[in-house]
Amino acid sequence: MSDYRLSTNCLHAGYVPGNGEPRNLPIVQSTTFRYATGEAMGALFDLEAEGYFYTRLQNPTSDAVAAKICALEGGSAAMLTSSGQAANFFAVFNIAGCGDHVVCSSAIYGGTFNLFSVTMKRMGVDFTFVSPDCSDAELEAAFRPNTKAVFGETIANPALAVLDIEKFARAAHAHGVPLIVDNTFPTPVNCRPFQWGADIVTHSTTKYMDGHANAVGGAIVDAGKFDWTAHADKFPGLTTPDESYHGITYAEKFGLAGAYITKATAQLMRDFGASPAPMNAYLLNVGLETLPLRMARHCANALEAARYLEGHDKVAWVNYPGLAGSPCRALVEKYLPHGTCGVVSFGVKGGREAASKFMAGLKLCSIATHVADAKTCVLHPASTTHRQMNDAELAAAGVSPDLIRLSVGIEDPADLLADLEQALAAL
Ligand SMILES: *Cc1c(COP(=O)(O)O)cnc(C)c1O
């Protein structure tokens, strides 16, 4: 499938029906799978043979969709998770445990910030947050001898800062650790982080990939290029025997292409059980089929909305990476030349209060804790998703108290602009 272009792979990668088999990806709604002998099933438990035995670990519908996302990102192996949160947790925890440290961009999704700075910190994993536009020296100073990974978002939610992937990859590799990039906002349609040196990509598939507010989900993709064995002392989980799997050494048995995802499946899915429902994987697959069409429309509509807001006298500021005046312009030209995402952030004059009034006045755009939906939605992060953060943390995450996050859908842009117009007129 890798010979086909992205739009073709969105339709065909991951599942090729045989003679007389269903044309559409079947939903294998079964927790378990039958085997003729106990020995045959035992080989699966030992990771000696490939096959399905229990949907918590693997399921054919989910695996087909993971294979499709793997092809879209150009990776070597991938897995689905039950949410984007689970994807980011697994992606980091697979290589960083108690006593370890991770360097992380400060401009990240609020849920991820909380996962890292509160919950994983309680598990003994320490994070140092650096501004995505930090200098090389500042980035360098964030590393410690026990650093195991670097993490960032291609386009940060909701700050919309663009990550200099090559800069972060270079720093990570100089310290013998991989770069993990959450590529939720651009999707592989607009950016493929592996091309720029990222080693692992994560997704909240809940967003554009599903695209219709149908199913919460996540994905992890491995480029298969990071050499765990060259830094064996840092990654004992991949380079020394796993006693919970009869002494298998993942890097040895599954190679660089398969070690990371096999370990995450065999250990983390087994123990934490954040597996997607087959039905949700099916819905995600339907969304993926039209991803390139929707991304183009999201981006075109968002640019139109951003330009409209920029020219409105009741609007204090607009941030959209696709605008000519964006501070991220150079990074956008390099990493996102064909489009960024459908999310625009802006502030109305009058701050927090005016923001609430504006939101209440919207008719077509719905107030929802969501982004990247086919239907336009709008949110005030400081009072919702980011409400745990104090003002300093908000500032570090690039979220001002008056920030309104507008996730532009694929409606007719004239109707969208009319809705913004009437809500602004009422201020
Ligand atoms: C939404 C989101 C997440 C969390 O994903 P869920 O599917 O909601 O668990 C992680 N990263 C980014 C960039 C997101 O937008």
The ligand as an SDF file (V2000), in Angstrom:
LIG
                    3D

 15 15  0  0  0  0  0  0  0  0999 V2000
   -7.9380   16.0160   22.2900 C   0  0  0  0  0  0  0  0  0  0  0  0
   -6.4870   15.8970   22.3060 C   0  0  0  0  0  0  0  0  0  0  0  0
   -5.8530   14.9140   23.0720 C   0  0  0  0  0  0  0  0  0  0  0  0
   -6.6210   13.9620   23.9620 C   0  0  0  0  0  0  0  0  0  0  0  0
   -7.3610   13.0890   23.1760 O   0  0  0  0  0  0  0  0  0  0  0  0
   -8.7310   12.3730   23.6600 P   0  0  0  0  0  0  0  0  0  0  0  0
   -9.0830   11.5840   22.4610 O   0  0  0  0  0  0  0  0  0  0  0  0
   -9.6970   13.4540   23.9910 O   0  0  0  0  0  0  0  0  0  0  0  0
   -8.3720   11.5290   24.8290 O   0  0  0  0  0  0  0  0  0  0  0  0
   -4.4720   14.8160   22.9970 C   0  0  0  0  0  0  0  0  0  0  0  0
   -3.7580   15.6610   22.2250 N   0  0  0  0  0  0  0  0  0  0  0  0
   -4.3430   16.6300   21.4880 C   0  0  0  0  0  0  0  0  0  0  0  0
   -3.5010   17.5320   20.6480 C   0  0  0  0  0  0  0  0  0  0  0  0
   -5.7180   16.7880   21.4970 C   0  0  0  0  0  0  0  0  0  0  0  0
   -6.2900   17.7460   20.7580 O   0  0  0  0  0  0  0  0  0  0  0  0
  1  2  1  0
  2  3  1  0
  2 14  2  0
  3  4  1  0
  3 10  2  0
  4  5  1  0
  5  6  1  0
  6  7  2  0
  6  8  1  0
  6  9  1  0
 10 11  1  0
 11 12  2  0
 12 13  1  0
 12 14  1  0
 14 15  1  0
M  END
$$$$
